[in-house]
Amino acid sequence: MLESILLSAIFIFAAGITFVGYLLFVGRKTAYQQRLETLERDDGPFRTDDDSLVLGTLTEALAGQSPLTEGKRKVVEQELREAGFYRSTALMEYSAIRAAFILVPVFFAGFAAMFFEGTAMMNIAIAGAAFAVLGYSLPRVYLSYLAQQRRRAIERGLPMAVDLLSLGLTGGQNIYNSMSRVAKEMVVSNPVLAEELRMVREQTEIGNLELAMMQFANRTNIPEVRTLALVLSQSERLGTDIAQTLMEFATNFRTTMRQRAESQANRANFWMLFPTIFCLWIPTLAILFAPVYHEFYKHGTESKDALQKSFNAFSNMTDPNFPLNPAGKK
């Protein structure tokens, strides 16, 4: 038994060393290849190097262990953009992290299962499979959570940003200088929206405002941002007063946010039924019916004791050895 465990441990250790060496070999790149990829990559302010990858040189090799279909790749890339991960290596890092979360529980469960037998080994295998499933699903859940939080932050700060843009335009600045000023002023109150406005300002310098705003809408996937992009593009194309258009947009957006909050408040009445049932009705029923149940139980116990005493007395009377008097005379 001990010899087999030792041989199994040596095999697992050798297999692990071989697998890590394979990943290092696959993830290794020559300096020439890295230079070519750096020249071909055009990420602007979001350019990153391979040294900054989340798992280092193992990132690309681990990402290859969990390939994605073309449709799934587009969906995940959109969620990464909505969550604020704009680097060109974001999808590869996401795939590598998911693969690591899947392989590590399986490896440890397989290693630990060698030291047990029977039911314990089966339980360890089931636990490893369960953790592997969690490792597959949790990164996607966390990514959706980050995207939702970022979307809410942009929605909360968008009316104030539009008002500040209107004030800047009314004060004589153009839309580009106003956007730069608003981005600087909102760094503390809403850094997410400030970063997005800074990106829009930099993309506007390279291209035009319409293209930058449409890319902003595509990154965030927020209907109000897409509406703002259309409003700004139409105002710039037609030559209308952008300040007045932005003020009307901010007013309408605040009305929409208020209506949305009222709708959520109305739905809260339905969701409050569940804590009402479990936190109020059950104690109320216990208070009302507990005394009745206690009385029934008490009377039932007394009746049972009385019947038991009667049965014992009857059994003693029918016993021929039972004395009729204390003196033992029959």
C-alpha positions as CSV (number, residue, x, y, z in Angstrom):
1,M,0.0,0.0,0.0
2,L,2.7,2.5,1.0
3,E,4.8,1.6,-2.1
4,S,1.8,2.2,-4.4
5,I,1.1,5.6,-2.8
6,L,4.8,6.6,-3.2
7,L,4.9,5.6,-6.8
8,S,1.6,7.5,-7.5
9,A,3.0,10.6,-5.8
10,I,6.2,10.4,-7.9
11,F,4.1,10.0,-11.0
12,I,1.9,13.0,-10.2
13,F,5.0,15.1,-9.4
14,A,6.7,14.2,-12.6
15,A,3.5,14.8,-14.6
16,G,3.1,18.2,-13.0
17,I,6.7,19.2,-13.7
18,T,6.3,18.1,-17.3
19,F,3.0,20.0,-17.7
20,V,4.4,23.2,-16.3
21,G,7.5,22.9,-18.6
22,Y,5.2,22.4,-21.5
23,L,3.2,25.6,-20.7
24,L,6.5,27.5,-20.3
25,F,7.7,26.3,-23.6
26,V,4.4,27.1,-25.4
27,G,4.1,30.5,-23.8
28,R,7.6,31.5,-24.6
29,K,8.2,33.9,-27.4
30,T,11.2,35.2,-29.1
31,A,12.1,38.9,-28.9
32,Y,11.5,39.2,-32.6
33,Q,7.9,37.8,-32.4
34,Q,7.1,40.2,-29.5
35,R,8.4,43.1,-31.5
36,L,6.3,42.2,-34.5
37,E,3.2,41.9,-32.3
38,T,3.9,45.2,-30.7
39,L,4.2,46.9,-34.1
40,E,1.0,45.3,-35.4
41,R,-1.0,46.1,-32.3
42,D,-2.7,49.5,-32.3
43,D,-4.3,50.0,-28.9
44,G,-3.6,53.7,-28.4
45,P,-3.5,54.5,-24.6
46,F,-4.3,50.9,-23.8
47,R,-1.3,49.2,-25.2
48,T,0.2,46.6,-23.0
49,D,3.2,44.3,-23.0
50,D,3.5,40.6,-22.4
51,D,5.3,41.3,-19.1
52,S,2.1,42.8,-17.6
53,L,-0.1,39.7,-18.2
54,V,-2.0,38.5,-15.2
55,L,-0.3,35.0,-15.2
56,G,2.9,36.0,-16.9
57,T,4.3,33.8,-19.6
58,L,1.7,31.0,-18.7
59,T,-1.2,33.2,-19.7
60,E,-1.3,32.3,-23.4
61,A,-0.7,28.6,-22.8
62,L,-3.5,28.4,-20.2
63,A,-5.8,30.4,-22.4
64,G,-5.4,27.8,-25.1
65,Q,-6.7,25.1,-22.7
66,S,-10.2,26.7,-22.8
67,P,-11.0,27.7,-26.4
68,L,-14.1,29.7,-27.2
69,T,-16.4,29.6,-30.2
70,E,-16.7,32.6,-32.4
71,G,-20.1,33.5,-31.1
72,K,-19.1,33.0,-27.4
73,R,-15.9,35.0,-28.1
74,K,-17.9,38.1,-29.3
75,V,-20.2,37.9,-26.2
76,V,-17.3,37.6,-23.8
77,E,-15.4,40.5,-25.5
78,Q,-18.5,42.7,-25.2
79,E,-18.8,41.8,-21.5
80,L,-15.1,42.6,-21.0
81,R,-15.6,46.0,-22.6
82,E,-18.6,46.7,-20.5
83,A,-16.7,45.8,-17.4
84,G,-13.9,48.2,-18.3
85,F,-11.2,45.7,-19.6
86,Y,-10.1,47.4,-22.8
87,R,-6.6,45.8,-23.2
88,S,-6.0,43.7,-26.3
89,T,-5.0,40.8,-24.0
90,A,-8.2,41.0,-21.9
91,L,-9.9,38.0,-23.5
92,M,-6.7,35.9,-23.3
93,E,-6.3,36.7,-19.6
94,Y,-9.9,35.9,-18.9
95,S,-9.5,32.5,-20.6
96,A,-6.3,31.8,-18.7
97,I,-7.9,32.6,-15.3
98,R,-10.8,30.4,-16.1
99,A,-8.6,27.5,-17.1
100,A,-6.5,27.9,-14.0
101,F,-9.6,27.9,-11.8
102,I,-10.6,24.6,-13.5
103,L,-7.3,22.8,-13.6
104,V,-6.1,23.6,-10.0
105,P,-9.1,22.0,-8.2
106,V,-8.9,18.9,-10.5
107,F,-5.2,18.5,-9.9
108,F,-5.4,18.9,-6.1
109,A,-8.5,16.6,-5.9
110,G,-6.7,13.9,-8.0
111,F,-3.6,14.2,-5.8
112,A,-5.6,14.0,-2.5
113,A,-7.7,11.1,-3.7
114,M,-4.6,8.8,-3.9
115,F,-4.3,8.8,-0.2
116,F,-7.9,7.6,0.5
117,E,-10.0,4.7,-0.6
118,G,-13.7,3.9,-1.0
119,T,-16.2,6.5,0.0
120,A,-13.6,9.1,1.0
121,M,-11.9,9.0,-2.4
122,M,-15.3,9.3,-4.2
123,N,-16.2,12.3,-2.0
124,I,-12.9,14.0,-2.8
125,A,-13.5,13.4,-6.6
126,I,-17.0,14.9,-6.3
127,A,-15.7,17.9,-4.4
128,G,-13.0,18.4,-7.0
129,A,-15.5,18.3,-9.8
130,A,-17.8,20.7,-8.0
131,F,-14.9,23.2,-7.5
132,A,-14.0,22.8,-11.1
133,V,-17.5,23.7,-12.2
134,L,-17.4,26.7,-9.8
135,G,-14.1,27.7,-11.3
136,Y,-15.7,27.6,-14.8
137,S,-18.7,29.7,-13.9
138,L,-17.5,32.2,-11.2
139,P,-15.3,34.3,-13.6
140,R,-18.2,34.9,-15.9
141,V,-20.5,35.8,-12.9
142,Y,-17.9,38.2,-11.5
143,L,-17.5,39.7,-15.0
144,S,-21.2,40.3,-15.3
145,Y,-21.2,41.8,-11.8
146,L,-18.4,44.3,-12.7
147,A,-20.2,45.2,-15.9
148,Q,-23.4,45.9,-14.1
149,Q,-21.7,48.0,-11.4
150,R,-19.8,50.0,-14.1
151,R,-23.0,50.5,-16.0
152,R,-24.8,51.9,-13.0
153,A,-22.0,54.2,-12.2
154,I,-22.1,55.7,-15.7
155,E,-25.9,56.1,-15.5
156,R,-25.7,57.9,-12.2
157,G,-23.1,60.3,-13.3
158,L,-24.3,61.0,-16.9
159,P,-26.9,63.7,-16.1
160,M,-24.3,65.7,-14.1
161,A,-21.8,65.3,-16.8
162,V,-24.2,66.5,-19.4
163,D,-25.1,69.5,-17.2
164,L,-21.4,70.4,-16.9
165,L,-21.0,70.1,-20.6
166,S,-23.9,72.5,-21.1
167,L,-22.4,75.0,-18.7
168,G,-19.1,74.8,-20.5
169,L,-20.7,75.4,-23.9
170,T,-22.8,78.2,-22.5
171,G,-19.6,79.8,-21.1
172,G,-18.0,80.0,-24.6
173,Q,-16.0,76.8,-24.7
174,N,-16.3,74.2,-27.5
175,I,-17.4,70.7,-27.0
176,Y,-13.9,69.3,-26.9
177,N,-12.5,71.6,-24.2
178,S,-15.8,71.2,-22.2
179,M,-15.4,67.4,-22.3
180,S,-11.8,67.7,-21.1
181,R,-12.8,70.0,-18.3
182,V,-15.7,67.7,-17.3
183,A,-13.4,64.7,-17.3
184,K,-11.0,66.4,-14.9
185,E,-13.8,67.6,-12.6
186,M,-15.4,64.2,-12.3
187,V,-12.3,62.2,-11.4
188,V,-13.2,62.2,-7.7
189,S,-17.0,61.9,-7.9
190,N,-17.3,59.5,-10.7
191,P,-13.9,58.1,-11.9
192,V,-15.5,55.6,-14.3
193,L,-17.4,58.2,-16.3
194,A,-14.4,60.5,-16.1
195,E,-12.2,57.9,-17.7
196,E,-14.7,57.3,-20.4
197,L,-14.9,61.0,-21.2
198,R,-11.2,61.2,-21.4
199,M,-11.1,58.3,-23.9
200,V,-13.8,60.1,-25.9
201,R,-11.8,63.3,-25.9
202,E,-8.6,61.4,-27.1
203,Q,-10.5,59.5,-29.8
204,T,-12.1,62.8,-31.0
205,E,-8.6,64.2,-31.6
206,I,-7.8,61.3,-33.8
207,G,-11.1,61.0,-35.6
208,N,-14.3,62.9,-35.0
209,L,-16.9,63.4,-32.2
210,E,-19.5,61.2,-33.9
211,L,-17.2,58.2,-34.2
212,A,-15.9,58.6,-30.6
213,M,-19.4,58.8,-29.1
214,M,-20.5,55.8,-31.0
215,Q,-17.5,53.8,-29.8
216,F,-18.4,55.0,-26.3
217,A,-21.9,53.7,-26.7
218,N,-20.7,50.4,-28.1
219,R,-18.3,49.9,-25.2
220,T,-20.8,50.6,-22.4
221,N,-23.9,49.2,-24.2
222,I,-26.2,51.8,-22.4
223,P,-29.2,53.0,-24.3
224,E,-28.9,56.6,-22.9
225,V,-25.3,56.8,-24.0
226,R,-26.3,55.8,-27.5
227,T,-29.0,58.4,-27.5
228,L,-26.5,61.0,-26.3
229,A,-24.2,60.0,-29.2
230,L,-27.0,60.5,-31.7
231,V,-28.0,63.8,-30.2
232,L,-24.4,65.2,-30.4
233,S,-23.8,63.9,-33.9
234,Q,-27.1,65.3,-35.2
235,S,-26.5,68.7,-33.5
236,E,-22.9,68.9,-34.9
237,R,-24.1,67.9,-38.3
238,L,-27.1,70.3,-38.4
239,G,-25.3,73.1,-36.6
240,T,-28.0,73.5,-33.9
241,D,-27.4,74.8,-30.3
242,I,-25.7,71.9,-28.6
243,A,-26.0,73.4,-25.1
244,Q,-29.8,73.6,-25.3
245,T,-29.9,70.1,-26.7
246,L,-27.8,68.7,-23.9
247,M,-29.9,70.4,-21.2
248,E,-33.1,68.9,-22.7
249,F,-31.4,65.5,-22.8
250,A,-30.3,65.8,-19.1
251,T,-33.8,66.8,-18.1
252,N,-35.4,63.9,-20.0
253,F,-32.8,61.5,-18.6
254,R,-33.5,62.6,-15.0
255,T,-37.2,62.0,-15.7
256,T,-36.4,58.6,-17.0
257,M,-34.3,57.8,-14.0
258,R,-37.1,59.0,-11.6
259,Q,-39.6,56.8,-13.4
260,R,-37.3,53.9,-13.2
261,A,-36.8,54.4,-9.5
262,E,-40.6,54.6,-9.0
263,S,-41.0,51.4,-10.9
264,Q,-38.5,49.6,-8.8
265,A,-40.2,51.0,-5.6
266,N,-43.5,49.6,-6.8
267,R,-42.0,46.2,-7.4
268,A,-40.5,46.3,-4.0
269,N,-44.0,45.6,-2.5
270,F,-44.1,42.3,-4.2
271,W,-40.6,41.3,-3.0
272,M,-41.5,42.3,0.5
273,L,-44.1,39.6,0.7
274,F,-41.4,36.9,1.1
275,P,-39.7,38.4,4.2
276,T,-43.2,39.2,5.5
277,I,-44.2,35.6,5.2
278,F,-41.1,34.1,6.7
279,C,-40.3,36.7,9.3
280,L,-43.8,37.7,10.5
281,W,-46.4,35.1,9.7
282,I,-44.5,32.1,10.9
283,P,-43.8,33.7,14.4
284,T,-47.5,34.8,14.5
285,L,-48.7,31.4,13.7
286,A,-46.4,30.0,16.4
287,I,-47.7,32.4,19.0
288,L,-51.3,31.7,18.1
289,F,-51.2,27.9,17.8
290,A,-48.5,27.1,20.3
291,P,-50.7,27.4,23.4
292,V,-53.5,25.4,21.8
293,Y,-51.0,22.7,20.8
294,H,-49.5,22.8,24.3
295,E,-53.0,22.2,25.9
296,F,-53.8,19.4,23.5
297,Y,-50.4,17.8,24.3
298,K,-50.9,18.2,28.0
299,H,-54.4,16.7,28.0
300,G,-53.3,13.9,25.8
301,T,-50.4,13.1,28.1
302,E,-52.7,13.1,31.2
303,S,-55.2,10.9,29.4
304,K,-52.4,8.5,28.4
305,D,-51.1,8.3,31.9
306,A,-54.6,7.7,33.3
307,L,-55.2,4.9,30.8
308,Q,-51.8,3.4,31.6
309,K,-52.7,3.5,35.3
310,S,-56.1,1.9,34.7
311,F,-54.5,-0.8,32.6
312,N,-51.9,-1.5,35.2
313,A,-54.5,-1.8,37.9
314,F,-56.6,-4.1,35.8
315,S,-53.6,-6.3,35.1
316,N,-52.8,-6.5,38.8
317,M,-56.4,-7.4,39.7
318,T,-56.4,-10.3,37.2
319,D,-53.0,-11.6,38.5
320,P,-53.6,-14.7,40.9
321,N,-50.6,-13.8,42.9
322,F,-51.8,-10.3,43.6
323,P,-52.6,-9.9,47.4
324,L,-56.1,-8.6,48.4
325,N,-54.9,-6.8,51.6
326,P,-51.6,-5.6,53.0
327,A,-51.4,-8.6,55.4
328,G,-51.2,-10.9,52.5
329,K,-54.5,-12.7,53.4
330,K,-56.8,-13.8,50.6
